[in-house]
Amino acid sequence: MKPSQFPFILFLAVALAAPQRLCAGTLDDAPFRIIVPGTEWQINDSAAQPMGENVSLIATISNTNTLLKSVVLKTVLAKASAASLDELCAGINDSFSNPAVTKLSEANTTFLGYQTRTFAYQVTQGGKVSYNVAILFVADGKGWTIAFVGRPDQKEDVRKAIKFYQKKTG
């Protein structure tokens, strides 16, 4: 299975809804580190949680006072190429055909010095709407997805949480 073939939005919904103790992984080979601003934020990154062929959930970041949450997914690419980012993004774009998902935006961006694609979208489940942002990029032969979910009124909080991810130095 190529990364573009898994149902991305459903995959993220499961990852974001899973109990925190199950959502774990290692960030040792990540090209970033996570710095949270206070004790209300918890990082769980102790062991990888396989989610599909070559895809692992490696960390969750959650706020104990709000519903805001972030997950980190790692995709081991068979062969990294100039098309790898497009292949990763094909999965999320395929998911927008689901009527429960509304794409708000898609943009080519830069994140931590990497060329990225950033998606903002809403998911409606059981009458509840969530606001989501997914940042996808390729670094060191791996695909990385950093996803955020919160209530629609937490868009500014999501923007702040994106800054928790900082490029590793040295």
Residue pairs with C-beta under 8 A, 6 or more apart in sequence:
1 52
1 53
1 54
2 87
3 54
3 55
3 75
3 77
3 87
3 88
3 90
3 91
3 143
4 87
4 88
4 89
4 90
4 91
4 94
5 91
6 52
6 53
6 55
6 91
7 91
7 94
7 95
8 91
8 92
8 94
8 95
8 134
9 92
9 95
9 96
9 98
9 101
9 121
9 123
10 95
10 98
11 51
11 52
11 55
11 73
11 91
12 71
12 73
12 132
12 134
12 145
12 147
12 149
13 123
13 125
14 51
15 23
15 51
15 57
15 60
15 71
15 73
15 147
16 69
16 71
16 147
16 149
18 49
18 57
20 42
20 44
20 60
20 62
21 44
22 49
23 44
23 49
23 57
23 59
23 60
23 71
24 44
24 45
24 46
24 47
24 48
24 49
24 57
24 58
24 59
24 60
25 45
25 46
25 47
25 48
25 49
25 56
25 57
25 58
25 59
25 72
25 74
26 45
26 46
26 47
26 48
26 58
27 33
27 34
27 45
27 58
27 59
27 72
29 140
29 142
30 58
30 72
30 74
30 144
30 168
31 112
31 114
31 139
31 140
31 144
31 167
31 168
32 112
32 165
32 166
32 167
32 168
33 165
33 166
33 168
34 43
34 45
34 59
34 61
34 164
34 165
34 166
35 164
35 166
36 42
36 43
36 61
36 164
37 164
40 63
40 64
40 65
41 61
41 62
41 63
41 64
41 164
42 61
42 62
42 63
42 64
43 59
43 60
43 61
44 59
44 60
44 61
44 62
45 58
45 59
45 60
45 72
48 56
48 57
48 58
48 74
49 56
49 57
49 58
50 56
51 57
51 73
54 75
54 76
54 77
54 78
55 73
55 74
55 75
56 73
56 74
57 71
57 72
57 73
58 72
58 73
58 74
59 71
59 72
60 69
60 70
60 71
60 72
61 69
61 70
61 71
61 72
61 161
61 164
62 68
62 69
62 70
63 69
66 150
66 154
66 157
67 149
67 150
67 151
67 154
68 148
68 149
68 150
68 154
68 157
68 158
68 161
69 148
69 149
69 150
70 146
70 147
70 148
70 149
70 161
70 164
71 146
71 147
72 144
72 145
72 146
73 144
73 145
73 146
73 147
74 142
74 143
74 144
75 88
75 142
75 143
75 144
75 145
76 141
76 142
76 143
77 84
77 138
77 141
77 142
77 143
80 138
80 141
80 142
84 138
84 143
85 115
85 116
85 117
85 136
85 137
85 138
85 143
88 117
88 136
88 138
88 143
88 145
89 117
89 119
89 136
92 119
92 134
92 136
93 106
95 101
96 103
96 121
100 123
100 124
100 125
101 121
101 122
101 123
101 124
102 121
102 122
102 123
102 124
103 119
103 120
103 121
104 120
104 121
104 122
105 118
105 119
105 120
106 117
106 118
106 119
106 120
107 117
107 118
108 115
108 116
108 117
109 116
109 117
109 118
109 135
110 116
111 118
111 135
111 137
111 146
111 162
111 165
112 137
112 165
112 166
112 167
113 167
114 137
114 138
114 139
115 137
116 135
116 136
116 137
117 135
117 136
117 137
118 133
118 134
118 135
118 136
119 132
119 133
119 134
119 136
120 131
120 132
120 133
121 132
121 134
122 129
122 130
122 131
122 132
122 152
123 129
123 130
123 132
129 151
129 152
130 149
130 150
130 151
130 152
131 149
131 150
131 151
131 152
131 154
131 155
131 158
132 147
132 148
132 149
133 147
133 148
133 158
133 162
134 145
134 146
134 147
134 148
135 145
135 146
135 147
135 162
136 143
136 144
136 145
137 143
137 144
138 144
146 162
146 165
148 158
148 161
148 162
150 157
150 158
